[in-house]
Amino acid sequence: MADSTPAPPWGKPGSGPSNAWLRVVSALVLAPLALAAAWIGGLPFALFWGLAAFGVWWEWAALVAVSAARLVMLTGVGALGLALALAATGHPLAAAIVILLGAVATNVVAPAGRRAWVGAGMIYAGSLLLAPLVVRHDAQWGFFAIIFLFGVVWATDILGYFVGRAVGGPKLWPKVSPNKTWAGAIAGAGGAVLVGWAVARSVSPGDALHLALIGLGLSVAAQGGDLFESSVKRRFGAKDSGQIIPGHGGLMDRLDGFIIASALAALYGVSRAGLDGAARGLLQW
């Protein structure tokens, strides 16, 4: 059944210069934490992304499963907790199976008419938990692969935001996200290509063209993830997924592009070098 909640006045409150500064300050706080967790690896890295996945799931369930949100949330948290324990102890395939079973379980307890959305949210949050851990697992290449992912998504987000605001011009998809422009999208993709080339020159010079193209593909995926999350919020009449991050809203608002980009990167890496070599498969041709 279609949601009758009217769409909010997108792009009006919180879109001025003060909001931009809040985004910068929030990024300066969160980025070092993400980088430190990536450098340390192991259990701290797993816990970092596990907590992020719990937060994304909580926001998603609150958004789409209003009448049974608490039961849906707790069911999903149980599945994500077990998946985290399995992934952190070197059992990513078992973790993926638990996430799929969690999608089924949350679907069962979800309100009628929202079950497909709830199940999709479990896969969405589970991807955020599992994909970074699969990519980081490789002791030799994992850290570089995560930095590559961060660089691509951050370049896409930062250049897309600021170039889009400065240049303006035709909108990318006004019905879904009225503030995003083609100029910002192209600038973000160009920045991701440069990140791919720079990472390759640092860690694998012979793969510069490969990583530039991978950077482009992941940037498109990140922008698609951003638009997907915007469409979900519009579908359920919300401006932000939450208020936990000043200038950004909720965790979903901050991580939407990274969720899709990291999932695609993990799938690509695994398809080329297996579960134990996803980072190598991503970075090396």
Secondary structure, DSSP 8 states (H G I E B T S, - for coil): ---------TTSTT-SHHHHHHHHHHHHHHHHHHHHHHHH-HHHHHHHHHHHHHHHHHHHHHHH-GGGHHHHHHHHHHHHHHHHHHHHTT-HHHHHHHHHHHHHHHHHHS-TT-HHHHHHHHHHHHHHHHHHHHHHT-TTTHHHHHHHHHHHHHHHHHHHHHHHHHH--SEEETTTEEEEEHHHHHHHHHHHHHHHHHHHHHH-GGGHHHHHHHHHHHHHHHHHHHHHHHHHHHHTT-S-S-SSBTTTBSHHHHHHHHHHHHHHHHHHHHHHH-GGGHHHHHH--
